[in-house]
Amino acid sequence: MKRFKSIDLLRGLSMVWMIYGHIMDWWLEPSSYWFYHCIRAMGDVFGSGSFIFLSGISTMISYRRRNERALSSGGSDFSQVRTEYLFRAFFFLLVAFGYNFIVSIMAMNFFLIWNWFVLQTVAFSLFLAWPLLKSSKLVRIILGALIMIGNQILLAFLLPYEGEANILGVLFHIFYTNIKLDPIFSFFPFFLIGTVLGDLVHDLSKIEHSEEQMTLVRKQLLFPSLILGTILYLTGIVYLFPTFIHHRTFPWLIYDLGFILIVSSMFISLDFLGALDRKKSYKSLFYFSYYSISAYLAHNLLFFVFTQKLNWILLTPAAFITIILVGVLLRALYKSKYREDVSLKVQIGKIALYLTKKIENRKLSL
């Protein structure tokens, strides 16, 4: 399956930012923690929201390609597409709960086993998106907007019951737990809008004539995304200014989604132009993309290196050197014979495909 360099670039950049953000959180001494809040609020547009959005793009491209293969085989493999997709989502959820379980043990807080870290949000987004993947782009856009608005109404209703031992307190825990993380209703719209861009990217990639393709890229992908993204970006800034800068507020979510739309559409358009083919330096971010899930899980070991020991001046060079070393390690793994063995994402795909084939073969034998 052809990989889009733009998506790898942006997902790699998202992973690098999340690693840097966590390093700031873990390594900064308490007196320098103001630096983390300032940088996170402004720079986290490249963080988990971007990762969830790009997951939506990749999911839709993969789904469309698998459906086309099923169609070319006479339509007999459509059930296999569904089964494999749901297996992938299920194993992704297992990984998310496994991660949460380890965090809960380290923090000595069992309730953290249900916590909206980005892996759990992506896993549930996969499940929620499945019945919507066949719907029109407009339906997904409208539904994403309604969920964003409805989420704020639901949050305002449940927030007073946070921590209370009643049904509303339980609902708050289920839907939000920690609103500073990635609650499902706050970020599922990112995934859903991402599937719309994934639809467009897939359709545009099938056009063989370069001039016609670039004309449609501008008309169908670049210009609409820039217009909508700019509207969201400016709305997030102007709405209750300057509270958009407060992390995870409603204005910040609108601002974040707008920024991601603008940047993603620009890089994807450059990808169609072939402009990214000449940028060898982007290759380093590819390794963070290819090993995104493995890197996300493994980078938590960095917590123990300089825990609350660095001031804000020393933090940035220390984090820069650390990320460079992580990139060198990922590159070495990619070049080794263990390339796919170390990629949890690849292994999940292999297990899902294996179990799907076992089920399909059993059906045929009945």
N, C-alpha and C positions, 0 to 999 in steps of 0.2 A: 504494500500500500504506500503510495507516494506521501512523503511527509512534507508539510508546508513549513518552510524555513521561518516564516513570520510567526507561526504559532509556537514553534520550538523556541524562537528567540524570546517571545513575550513570556512563555511559561518558564523558561530558564531565568529570565529577569525577575519574575515573580518569586521563584524559589530563592534566588540570591537575596532579594529584599526580606523575605520571611526569615531567612537565616540571620541576616543582619539585625532585623528587629528583635529577634529572640536573644541574640548576643547582647544587644543594648539592655534588654530587660534583665538578663542574668548577670552581666558583668559590671554594670555601673554601680558605684558606691551610692548609698542613699542620698548623700548631699548633691550628687550630680544627676539625680533621676529626672529633674526638670528637662534635661536634654532629650531623654527618651520620649517624654510626652510631646515636646515640640516637634521632633523629627517624625514621630509616628503619625501624628495628626495630619501632617502635610504630605508625607511620603508614602503612606500606607495605601495609596491608590494603586500601587504595584503589588500589594499584598494578597490577602486571602480572597478579596472580592474579584481581583483580576484572575486568580487561579480558578475560582469557581466559574467565572465567565468563560475562560478558555476551555474548561472541562466541558461546558455546554457545546462549544464549537466542535471540539474533537468528537464528542459523543454523537452529534448529529451527522458529521461526515462519515464516521464509522458505520452508523446505522444505515445511512443511505447506500453506502457501498455494499454492505451485506445484503440489503434488500434487492439491489440490482443483480447480485450474483444469484440470489434465490430465484429471481424472475427469469434469468437466462437459463436456469435449470428446469424451467417449466413450472415454477412456483411451488415446488415440493418442499423447499427448504425454509419457508416462512416461519414455521413453528420452531425450527432450529435457531433462527435469528432471535426470536423471542426468548427461547430457553437460555441461549448463550448470554444474551443481554442481562437477564435476571440473575443468572449465576454470577456474572461479573459484579453486578450491584451487591449481591449477597456477600461475596467474598471481600469486596471493598468495605462493606459494613463490619464484617468480622475483624478486619485489620483496624478499622476505626475504634471498635470497642476494645480490641487488644491494646491499642495505644492508650486509650482512656484508662484502662485497667492498670497499666504500668504507672501512669501519672498519679492515679488515685492511691496506689501503694506508696509511691515516693512522697506524696503529700500527706499520707496517713489520713485520707479523707475519702471514704468509700463512695460518697455521693458524686465524686468526679468521674465515676464510670459512665455517667450520663452527662456529657458536657459538650457543648457545640464548638469543639475544635473543627478546623476546616475539613478534616477527613470525614467526620461524621456528617457534616453538612453536605459534602459532595455525594456521599453514599445515599442519603435520603433523597437528595435531588435526583439521582438516577432512578430511584423507584417512583418518585412523584412524576417525573417527566415521561415515563414510558407510555401511559395512555394518551399523552399529548403530542407525541412525535409525529403522528399522522395528521394532526390538525394543521390548518393554514398558518402562515406566518403572522397574519393579522390577528388571529385568535390568540396566539401565544404572546404577542406584544400587548394586546388589551388585557389578557389575563395577568401578565407580569405587572402591569401598571396597577390593576385592581388589588393584587396581592400586596404590593408596596404600600398602598393607601390603607387597605384593610389591616395590615400588620401594625400600623401605628395606632389604629383604633383599638385593636385587641391588646396591644402592649399597654396603652393608657388605662384600659379597663382592668388588666390583671396586675399591673405593677404595685398597687397598694397592698396586694395580698402576698407579696414576696415573702417567703419563709414561714407563712402561716400553715397550720395543720388542718386545712380544709380543702374542699375540691378545687377551689379557685387557686389556692396556693400550690396544689399539685399540678394544675394546668400551667401555671407560671413556670414551675420547675421543668415541665416537659417541653414547653415551647421556647423558653428563653434561658433558663438556668443562669447563665452569665451573659448579660446583654453586651458586655464589652468584647465578646468573642464573635461567633458567626451563627446566630440563631437562624433556623431554617427559613422562617417566613421573611426575615430580613434579606436573605441572600439567595433564596430560590429564584426570585425574579432575575438575578444576574445570570444564573444557569439557563433560565428559559429564554432570555434575550440572546444569550450565546448560541442557543440552538437555531435561532433565526439567522444569525450570521453564518452558522455552519451550513444551513440550507443554501444560502446564497453562494458561499464559497464552493460547495460541491457542484452546484449547477453551472457556475461560471468556469470551473476547471474542465468541464466537458466540452467547451467550445474550442474548436481547433484553430480557427482563423484568429490571429493575434489582434488585428485591428478591430474586428467585431467584438472580440473578448474584452479589450480595453475600453471600448465604448460602453459596453454593458457594465463593466466594473465601475466606471465612473457614475453611470446613471442609476444603477441598482444597488451598489454597495457603498462607494465612497461618499457621494454627495448626500444621500439620505442619512447615512451614519453621522457625517459631520454636522448636518443640520440638527438632527435629533440630539446628538451628543452635546453640541454647543448650547442648545436650549436647556438641557438637563444640567450641564456644568454651571451655566450662569444662574439658573434658578436655585441651585444648591447654595451658591455664594450669596445671592441677594436675599434668599428666604431667611428671615430672622437674623440677618447679618449682625455680628460675625460668628454665630453659633455653629455654622457649617464646619468650622475648624475643630469643633469638639468631636472626638472620635465616636463613631457609630450612632450619631444622632440622625434624625430623618434628613435634614439638609445635607449632611455629610454623605449619606447613602446616595442621594440624588446626584450630588457633585461627583462622587466616586464613579457611579455608573456612566455618567456623561463623559468623564475623562477616559475611561476604559474604551468606550465606543469610539471616541475620536482617535486614540492611539492605535487601537486594533485595526480599524478600517484603513488607516494610513499605512501601516506596516503590511497588511494583507495586500493592499493595492500595489505597494512596492514589490511584493513577492510576485504578483502576476506580471509585473513589468520585467522581472528578472534582475532587479537592482540588487537584491540580497545575495545573488550568486557570487558577486565579486567581493563580498565582504568576508574575508577569511576570519576576521576577529570574532565574528558571531559564532564560530564553531565552539568556542569555549562555553557559551551559554547552552549549546545543544546538550552537553553532558548533564547539566543540571535539569534539563527538560526530560531527557531519556530516563534518568534515575530519579525523577521527581519524588515519587512516593518513598523510595528507599532512602534518599537523601533527607527527606523530611523526618523520617523516623530516626535515622542514625545521628542527625545533627544535634539531637537532644543530649548526647554525651558531652557536648561542649559546655553544658551547664556547669560542670564540675571544674573547668579549667581556671577561670578567674572570678569565681562567684563573689559578686559585690566588692570587687577589689580595685577596679579601675575608675579614674575620674573621666570626665567627658573629653579631655584633651587626649588622653592615651587610648581611649576606647576605639576611635575611628581607625588609626593605623593598625591596632591589634586585630580588629575585625576584618580589615582589608587583607592583611596577611593570612589570616585564618581561612577566609573564603577562597583566596588564591590556592592555598594548600588543598582545600577540599576539592576544588576544580581539577587540580593536578591528579589527585587520587581517583576522581571519577573518570578522567581521561584514561588513566592507566588501566582501570577496570574495563572500560569500553574497548581498549586495544587488546585486552587479554582474552584467553579462551573462555573466561567466565563471564563474558559480556552479558548474556541474557540471564545467566544464573543469578546475578546480583540484582537484576531489575525485578522488583516485586510486581510492578505493573505487567511486565511480560509474563511472569509466572502465573499471575491471576488469570490472564488471558488464556494461557495454555491449559490450566486446570479447568476453566469454564468450558473451553472447547472440548476437552477430553470427556468431561461428564455429560455434555450435550450429545456428543456422538454415542456415548454408551446408552443414553436414554432413547435416542432415535433408532439405534440398532435393535434395542429391545422391542420398540414399537413394531419394527418391520418383522421381527421374528414371531410376533403374536398372530 
